[in-house]
Amino acid sequence: MFFHKKDPIHTVKISEPNPRYAQLLLEQFGGATGELSAALQYWVQSFHVENAGIRDMLQDIALEEFGHLEMVGKLIEAHTKDVDQTEAFKSTLFAVRGVGPHFLDSQGNTWTASYLNEGGDVVRDLRANIAAEAGARQTYESLIKLATDHGTQETLVHLLTREISHTQMFMKALDSLGKLTEPFFGNVKPDETVALYYNLSTNGNGKDERGPWNSEPTFEYVANPVESHS
Protein backbone atom coordinates (compact mmCIF):
# COMPACT_ATOMS: atom_id res chain seq x y z
CA MET A 1 0.00 0.00 0.00
CA PHE A 2 1.27 3.45 -0.90
CA PHE A 3 0.29 6.57 0.98
CA HIS A 4 0.97 10.01 -0.46
CA LYS A 5 1.13 13.05 1.82
CA LYS A 6 0.94 16.27 -0.12
CA ASP A 7 3.40 18.11 2.15
CA PRO A 8 6.96 17.54 0.92
CA ILE A 9 9.80 16.92 3.38
CA HIS A 10 11.38 20.15 2.14
CA THR A 11 9.20 23.14 1.23
CA VAL A 12 9.57 24.18 -2.41
CA LYS A 13 9.26 27.89 -3.11
CA ILE A 14 10.75 30.24 -5.69
CA SER A 15 10.61 33.99 -6.28
CA GLU A 16 12.00 34.34 -9.81
CA PRO A 17 10.44 31.98 -12.39
CA ASN A 18 12.76 31.06 -15.24
CA PRO A 19 11.41 28.72 -17.97
CA ARG A 20 14.86 28.31 -19.49
CA TYR A 21 16.18 27.08 -16.17
CA ALA A 22 13.17 24.81 -15.81
CA GLN A 23 14.33 23.02 -18.94
CA LEU A 24 17.63 22.26 -17.20
CA LEU A 25 15.72 20.92 -14.19
CA LEU A 26 14.11 18.32 -16.45
CA GLU A 27 17.43 16.48 -16.24
CA GLN A 28 16.53 15.48 -12.68
CA PHE A 29 12.92 14.63 -13.54
CA GLY A 30 13.16 12.55 -16.70
CA GLY A 31 16.90 12.22 -17.19
CA ALA A 32 19.37 9.39 -16.64
CA THR A 33 20.53 10.73 -13.26
CA GLY A 34 17.06 11.90 -12.25
CA GLU A 35 14.84 11.02 -9.34
CA LEU A 36 12.50 8.74 -11.28
CA SER A 37 15.44 6.61 -12.35
CA ALA A 38 16.72 6.35 -8.77
CA ALA A 39 13.30 5.60 -7.27
CA LEU A 40 12.52 2.81 -9.72
CA GLN A 41 16.03 1.37 -9.60
CA TYR A 42 16.07 1.00 -5.81
CA TRP A 43 12.46 -0.21 -5.68
CA VAL A 44 13.01 -2.99 -8.22
CA GLN A 45 16.31 -3.97 -6.58
CA SER A 46 14.52 -4.49 -3.27
CA PHE A 47 12.65 -7.48 -4.69
CA HIS A 48 15.96 -9.25 -5.37
CA VAL A 49 17.28 -8.90 -1.81
CA GLU A 50 16.90 -11.62 0.81
CA ASN A 51 18.44 -9.55 3.63
CA ALA A 52 15.38 -8.02 5.32
CA GLY A 53 17.24 -4.95 6.59
CA ILE A 54 18.78 -4.04 3.24
CA ARG A 55 15.47 -4.65 1.47
CA ASP A 56 13.76 -2.27 3.88
CA MET A 57 16.50 0.34 3.35
CA LEU A 58 16.15 0.13 -0.43
CA GLN A 59 12.39 0.59 -0.22
CA ASP A 60 12.71 3.50 2.23
CA ILE A 61 15.20 5.27 -0.02
CA ALA A 62 13.13 4.49 -3.14
CA LEU A 63 10.09 6.16 -1.59
CA GLU A 64 12.17 9.16 -0.53
CA GLU A 65 13.34 9.43 -4.14
CA PHE A 66 9.71 9.52 -5.28
CA GLY A 67 9.33 12.44 -2.86
CA HIS A 68 12.34 14.08 -4.46
CA LEU A 69 10.76 13.57 -7.88
CA GLU A 70 7.75 15.49 -6.58
CA MET A 71 9.99 18.33 -5.37
CA VAL A 72 11.74 18.62 -8.73
CA GLY A 73 8.33 18.51 -10.43
CA LYS A 74 7.08 21.33 -8.21
CA LEU A 75 10.18 23.37 -9.04
CA ILE A 76 9.61 22.89 -12.77
CA GLU A 77 5.94 23.75 -12.41
CA ALA A 78 6.77 26.91 -10.47
CA HIS A 79 9.33 27.99 -13.06
CA THR A 80 6.89 27.55 -15.96
CA LYS A 81 3.46 28.35 -14.56
CA ASP A 82 1.98 31.86 -14.89
CA VAL A 83 5.01 33.10 -16.82
CA ASP A 84 4.77 35.55 -19.70
CA GLN A 85 4.92 33.78 -23.05
CA THR A 86 8.18 35.42 -24.08
CA GLU A 87 10.44 34.26 -26.85
CA ALA A 88 12.63 32.68 -24.18
CA PHE A 89 9.69 30.60 -23.00
CA LYS A 90 8.73 29.62 -26.54
CA SER A 91 12.23 28.38 -27.22
CA THR A 92 12.04 25.73 -24.49
CA LEU A 93 10.59 22.22 -24.57
CA PHE A 94 7.56 23.54 -22.71
CA ALA A 95 6.37 25.33 -25.84
CA VAL A 96 5.61 21.91 -27.30
CA ARG A 97 4.68 19.95 -24.19
CA GLY A 98 3.06 22.66 -22.11
CA VAL A 99 3.96 23.91 -18.64
CA GLY A 100 5.03 21.70 -15.76
CA PRO A 101 7.32 18.65 -15.64
CA HIS A 102 7.57 16.01 -18.36
CA PHE A 103 9.43 12.72 -18.59
CA LEU A 104 12.16 14.25 -20.73
CA ASP A 105 15.73 15.23 -20.00
CA SER A 106 17.01 18.75 -20.60
CA GLN A 107 17.66 17.96 -24.27
CA GLY A 108 14.21 16.53 -24.94
CA ASN A 109 15.10 12.84 -24.80
CA THR A 110 12.29 10.74 -23.35
CA TRP A 111 12.84 8.77 -20.16
CA THR A 112 13.73 5.13 -20.73
CA ALA A 113 14.05 2.06 -18.51
CA SER A 114 17.56 1.59 -19.93
CA TYR A 115 18.61 4.22 -17.36
CA LEU A 116 18.02 1.65 -14.60
CA ASN A 117 21.00 -0.34 -13.34
CA GLU A 118 19.88 -3.45 -11.47
CA GLY A 119 21.11 -7.00 -11.79
CA GLY A 120 19.72 -9.26 -9.11
CA ASP A 121 22.80 -9.38 -6.87
CA VAL A 122 22.77 -7.23 -3.75
CA VAL A 123 26.50 -6.40 -3.84
CA ARG A 124 26.41 -5.49 -7.51
CA ASP A 125 23.26 -3.41 -7.02
CA LEU A 126 24.55 -1.49 -3.99
CA ARG A 127 27.69 -0.57 -5.91
CA ALA A 128 25.57 0.56 -8.85
CA ASN A 129 23.56 2.70 -6.44
CA ILE A 130 26.67 4.44 -5.13
CA ALA A 131 27.50 5.36 -8.73
CA ALA A 132 23.92 6.52 -9.33
CA GLU A 133 24.03 8.81 -6.31
CA ALA A 134 27.36 10.23 -7.47
CA GLY A 135 25.86 11.03 -10.88
CA ALA A 136 22.84 12.73 -9.32
CA ARG A 137 25.02 14.70 -6.92
CA GLN A 138 27.15 15.97 -9.81
CA THR A 139 24.05 17.03 -11.77
CA TYR A 140 22.63 18.85 -8.75
CA GLU A 141 25.90 20.66 -8.19
CA SER A 142 25.83 21.90 -11.79
CA LEU A 143 22.20 23.00 -11.43
CA ILE A 144 22.97 24.85 -8.18
CA LYS A 145 25.78 26.77 -9.88
CA LEU A 146 23.43 27.83 -12.68
CA ALA A 147 20.48 28.76 -10.44
CA THR A 148 19.84 32.46 -9.82
CA ASP A 149 16.78 31.98 -7.59
CA HIS A 150 17.55 31.52 -3.88
CA GLY A 151 14.57 29.28 -3.15
CA THR A 152 15.51 27.00 -6.02
CA GLN A 153 19.08 26.79 -4.73
CA GLU A 154 17.87 25.85 -1.23
CA THR A 155 15.76 22.98 -2.56
CA LEU A 156 18.57 21.72 -4.77
CA VAL A 157 21.07 21.85 -1.89
CA HIS A 158 18.67 19.74 0.15
CA LEU A 159 18.38 17.22 -2.68
CA LEU A 160 22.17 17.13 -3.15
CA THR A 161 22.58 16.58 0.59
CA ARG A 162 20.27 13.59 0.55
CA GLU A 163 22.27 12.03 -2.30
CA ILE A 164 25.28 12.10 0.03
CA SER A 165 23.21 10.55 2.83
CA HIS A 166 22.02 7.75 0.55
CA THR A 167 25.58 7.07 -0.55
CA GLN A 168 26.59 6.62 3.08
CA MET A 169 23.67 4.25 3.64
CA PHE A 170 24.63 2.11 0.65
CA MET A 171 28.26 2.05 1.81
CA LYS A 172 27.22 0.97 5.30
CA ALA A 173 25.05 -1.77 3.81
CA LEU A 174 27.98 -3.03 1.75
CA ASP A 175 30.18 -2.90 4.84
CA SER A 176 27.65 -4.96 6.79
CA LEU A 177 28.05 -7.64 4.10
CA GLY A 178 31.85 -7.41 4.28
CA LYS A 179 31.91 -6.11 0.70
CA LEU A 180 32.72 -2.41 1.02
CA THR A 181 36.37 -2.92 0.06
CA GLU A 182 36.17 -6.55 -1.09
CA PRO A 183 35.89 -6.78 -4.91
CA PHE A 184 34.95 -10.46 -5.08
CA PHE A 185 31.36 -11.62 -5.09
CA GLY A 186 29.43 -14.33 -6.86
CA ASN A 187 30.22 -18.02 -7.30
CA VAL A 188 32.94 -18.14 -9.97
CA LYS A 189 36.50 -18.25 -8.65
CA PRO A 190 38.86 -15.87 -10.50
CA ASP A 191 41.92 -17.27 -12.29
CA GLU A 192 45.60 -16.66 -11.45
CA THR A 193 45.72 -13.27 -13.20
CA VAL A 194 43.53 -11.64 -10.56
CA ALA A 195 46.57 -10.13 -8.80
CA LEU A 196 48.35 -8.88 -11.92
CA TYR A 197 48.60 -5.23 -12.99
CA TYR A 198 49.56 -4.76 -16.64
CA ASN A 199 51.52 -1.62 -17.49
CA LEU A 200 49.86 -0.89 -20.84
CA SER A 201 50.19 2.90 -21.07
CA THR A 202 52.78 5.62 -20.64
CA ASN A 203 52.61 9.34 -20.00
CA GLY A 204 55.38 10.03 -22.51
CA ASN A 205 58.20 10.92 -20.14
CA GLY A 206 59.41 7.37 -19.66
CA LYS A 207 58.22 7.27 -16.06
CA ASP A 208 55.39 4.93 -15.15
CA GLU A 209 53.02 6.03 -12.43
CA ARG A 210 52.83 3.85 -9.35
CA GLY A 211 50.39 3.75 -6.47
CA PRO A 212 48.38 1.36 -4.28
CA TRP A 213 46.34 0.42 -7.35
CA ASN A 214 49.36 -1.31 -8.95
CA SER A 215 51.66 -2.20 -6.07
CA GLU A 216 52.33 -4.91 -3.52
CA PRO A 217 50.85 -6.52 -1.53
CA THR A 218 47.65 -6.50 -3.58
CA PHE A 219 49.14 -6.48 -7.07
CA GLU A 220 52.14 -7.83 -8.93
CA TYR A 221 53.31 -5.10 -11.30
CA VAL A 222 54.02 -6.35 -14.82
CA ALA A 223 56.23 -3.61 -16.22
CA ASN A 224 56.45 -5.03 -19.76
CA PRO A 225 53.43 -7.22 -20.54
CA VAL A 226 54.51 -7.83 -24.15
CA GLU A 227 57.92 -9.14 -23.10
CA SER A 228 56.58 -11.26 -20.24
CA HIS A 229 54.04 -12.96 -22.52
CA SER A 230 56.31 -13.47 -25.51
Buried (B, 14 or more C-beta within 10 A) or exposed (E): EEEEEEEBEBEBBBEEBBBBBBBBBBBBBBBBBBBBBBBBBBBBBBEBBEEEEBBEBBBBBBBBBBBBBBBBBBBBBBBBEEBEEEEEBEEBBBEEBEBBBBBBBBEBBEBEEEBBBBEEBBBBBBBBBBEBBBBBBEBBBEBBEBBEBEBBBBBBBBBBEBBEEBBEBBBEBBEEBEBBEEEEBEEEEEEEEEEEBBBEEEEEEEEEEEEEEBEEEEBEEBEEEEEEEE
